[in-house]
């Protein structure tokens, strides 16, 4: 996905054209369908992220469990130096791929959130008197929706980094 600059909604917002004569007559229905599609895509992005998070945690925890079982009853790991280096390279490659994937999904998530806000603007959710008397249906806080979700990126990446670190610690334990 190419780099996307998220729209800043501070200052003058665009006016909804749903009630005007710009575009096709079925534009309101098209906007509703686009909104539903974007909502569904946002859920799909999060589900995909969590599934791969669980796979990554499974890989590192299975490897750590196997290695830890080799130390059972005071024994030592008899893995050769080359095997340890190879496993370290694999673990770090998985970690790098995970970081890249998380960053891409986060950018995609923000783009979809931005599209949701744009649909909401077009549907007039931020216009006073459109749905509620003397006020807008949505507040200024909802305009910031496309900038939210950074915690998910940080949480997912840090979880996998810590589990990879635990795996490497067990791998290189003397």
N, C-alpha and C positions, 0 to 999 in steps of 0.2 A: 504494500500500500504506500502511496506517495505521501510525503509530508503534507499535513493539512493544517492550515492556520484556522484556529477556531475564531468564530465571530465574537467580537466584543459587543455586548448588548447595553453598555452604559450610554447614557445620553439619549438622543432621539431614536426610538424604535420604529421599525417599519410598520405601516398600518395594514391591517388585514384587508385583503381584496376579495374575500369570500362573498361578500354581499354586493360587490361592484360588478361591472360588466367586462372585466379583464379576464381573458382565458375562457376555456370551455364552460358550458353551463353546469356540467357535472363536477366542477372543481372541488366542491365541498366534500363530495363522496370520495373523490380521488385523494384528497388530503386525509380523510379519515382512514382510508385503506393504507396510505403511506405511514400514518401514525401507528396503526396496528402492526404493520410489518417491521417498523423500527423497534417497537416495544418487544416484539418476538425475537428480533435479532439481538437485542441487548440481553435477553435471558439466555439465548443460545451461546453468546460470547462467554458469559459467566459460567455456564454449565461446562463448556469446553475447557475453560481455564481450570476449574475444580477437578475435572476428570484427569487432566494431565498432571496436576499437582499431586493427586493420589498415586498416579503411576510413578512419578519421580520419588515420592516418599517411599513407595513400595520397593523400588530398585535399591535405594540407599539403605533402607532398614533391613531388607533381605541380605544384602551384602554384609552389613555390619553384624547381623545375627550369625551368619555363617562364620565370619572371621572370629567373632567372640567365642563361638563354640569350639574353636580350635585351641583356645586358651584354657578350656575347662580343666579343672583339677590341677591347676598350677602348671600346665603344659605351656609350650611356646609355639608360636607360629613358625612353620618351616618353609614359608614362602620365600622364594629367591628374590634377590634385589630387583632383577629384571621384571618379575611378575608384579612386584609392588609398584614399580615405576609405570608399567603398563596400565595397571588398575587406576593409578593416580591420573594418568593422561585421560583415560576413559571417563573418570569421574569429573574432571575439570572440563572436558569437552561437553558432557551432559549439562553441567552447570552453565557453561557459556551458551549453549543452545537454549536452555531454559530461560536465561536472562533475555536473550534476543526474542524468544517467543512471547514472553510476558510483556516486553516493551511494545512489540507489534500489536498485541491484543489490547493493551491499554490505550494505544493511539486509536485503534479501531473503535474501542468502547467510547472514547471521548467524541469521535466523529459521529457515531450513532446518537449519542446524547445531544450533540449539537443539532443534528437533524430533527430530533424530537422537539427541541426548543423552537426550531424554525417552523415546524408544523403547528405548534401551539400558538406562535405569533400569528401565523397565517389564519388560524381558526379563530383568532380574536380573543384568546383566553386572557391576554394582558390588557385588553381594552376596557376602560371603565364603561359601565352601563350595557355591556354586550350580553352579560349573563346575570349579573347582580346589579341591583340598583345602587348607583353612586359609587361603585367600586369595581375593580377588576376581579375576575375569577381567580387568577393566579397573582402572586405577589412578586416583588422584585427579587426575593430570595430564590424563586424557581428559575429565574433567568440565569442563575449561576450553576444550574444543574450540569451543564456540559463540562464544567471545570472540576466536578467532584469525582471521587472514586480513586484518588491517589493512594489511599490507605490499602486498597486491595492489591495494587502493584507492589507496594513495599512489603506487605504481609506475605504474599505468595513468594516473592523472591527471597526474603529473609528466612522463611521456613525451609526452603530447599537449600539455601546456603548453609544453614545450621546443620541440617541432616547430612549434607555432603561433608561438612567439617567433621562431624561425628564419625562418619564412615572412614575418612582419611586418618583420623586419630587412632581408630582401632586398627586400621591397616598398618600404620607405621609404629604401633606400640612395640617397644623392644621385648 
